[in-house]
Amino acid sequence: MSGKILSLEDLLRERIALRATGKSLVFTNGVFDLLHVGHVRYLQQARALGDALVVAINSDRSVRELKGDSRPVIVEQERAEILASLRPVTYVTIFDDISPRGLIARVLPDVLAKGGDWGLDAIHGREEVEAAGGKVVSLSFIEGVSTSAIIERMRKRGQ
């Protein structure tokens, strides 16, 4: 399992190997804090777009900056391990920036995929991927299924 969790350097080596064999890489990113059916369906859709799927997750520090001090619920190494155990996921990497743009610009995937709650113009890294000849895809969104909604339901039940 840990062989699927890669440092940036190892991910870049894998990217070179994929290119050398004519295989395509799909890239997606997010927090992936409390895994739910929306995540699972989204990752299946993303994986279907190419030969390999890398999921880049926000570090704990960047999650706190994005979502507040109560997040993440699950620490980064455990989130990475959970994602790495899923069949559609080929690789997992952790990044510490608020935006994945720098990582995407280094990896330059063939396909950049985000959930349907992101319009194409709002997807970080879009310009870099398209300039390199790749494509950007906004996948379908499952209404009402989100980590924030799950946490809110848990809070209400605990009152």
N, C-alpha and C positions, 0 to 999 in steps of 0.2 A: 504494500500500500504506500509506504513512504517513498517508494521509487516514482510515484506519480506526483509527489509534492516537490517542486523544483525551485531552486534559486533562480534569479534572473539570468545568471551566467549559464546555468544548465538549460534553462528554457531557450535561450538564444542558440545553444548548440543543437538542441532538438529541432528548432526552427530551420537551421541550416540543413540538417539531415532530411527533414521532410521535403524541403525544396529540391534537394539533390535526387530524391526518388520520385519527384513529380506529384507529391501528395499535398493536399490543401489543409490549411490550418484555419479554424474558426476560433475567434476570441470573444469572450464575454467577461463581464466583471460585475461585482456588486458586493454587498455585505454578506448575504446568505447567512443570516443570524439564526433564526429558527426556521429550519427547512420545512416547507409546506408543499402542497400539491401544485401550486402555481410555479414554484421553483422547479419541481420535477418535470412538469410538462414543458416548461421553457427550456430546460437543459436538453430534453429529448429533441425538441424542435431545432435548437442550435446545432446539436451534433449532426443532425440530418443534412446540414448545409455543407459538410466537408468531411475530410478523412480523419481529422483529429480535432478535439475541442480542448482549449485551455480556458480554465476559469480563474480569473484573477480576483482575489478577495482583498478587501480593505483590511489593513492592520487594525488592531484594537485601538491604537492611538488615533488613527484617522476616522474610525467609526465614532469614537467619542466626540471628535470635532464636528462630524456631520450630524450625528443623531442625539448628542447629549450624554451626560455622565452616566445615565442608567443603561447605556448600551456599550458594547455588545452584551448580550445575555450569555453567549457561548464564546470562549476565547479563540483567538485566531488559529492556533495549532489544531484545536478540536474541530473548528469549522472546516479547516483544510482537510483533515482526515475524513470527516463525514462526506464531503464532496468527492474526495478521491475514491471513496468506496462505491460511488454510483457508476453504473455501466456506461452511460453516455460520456462521462468525463475522462479524458485522456491524461490531462495534466492540470495541476493546481499550482498557483503561485500567489504569494502575498506581497502586496505593495503598500507603501507607507504614505503616499501622497493622497490628497483629497480627490484629485482628478487622476484617472488612469492615462491621460493623454501622453505623458512622457513614456510610459511603458509601451503603449500601443505604437508610438512612433519608433521605438526600438525593435519591437517584434514584427511590425508590419504584416499582420495576418491577411490571408486571402479574403476572409469574411469577418466583419465586425458585427456582432449581434447584440441587441439590447431588447428588453421587454417593451411591449406595446404602450406602456405608460411613458415612454420616451419618444418624442417626435424626432424625425431624422435630423432636423436642424439643431437639436439639443444634445445629440450624441457626441460625447468627447472622443476625439480621435478620428472623427469622420473625414475631415479634410486630408489628414495624413494617409489614411487607408485608401481613399479614392485617388489621391495623387500618385500612389504607388500601383494603381491598377486594380485594387481590391474593391469589394462591394460592401455596403452597409445595409443591414436589414433590421427593421423593427418588427419583432415577433408579436404574436397575439398576446393579449392581456386578459387574465381571468379577473373579472370584476369582484371586488369584495374579499379577495384573498391576499393578505399581506402580513408581514411580521408585525407591523404596527397594530393592525386590526386584531391579531391574535393576542398581543400583549394587553390591549385595551379590554378585550373580553375577559381575560384572566383577572385584570384589576377589578372589573365590575363584579365578577363572581366572588372575589375575595373580600368584598366590602360587607 
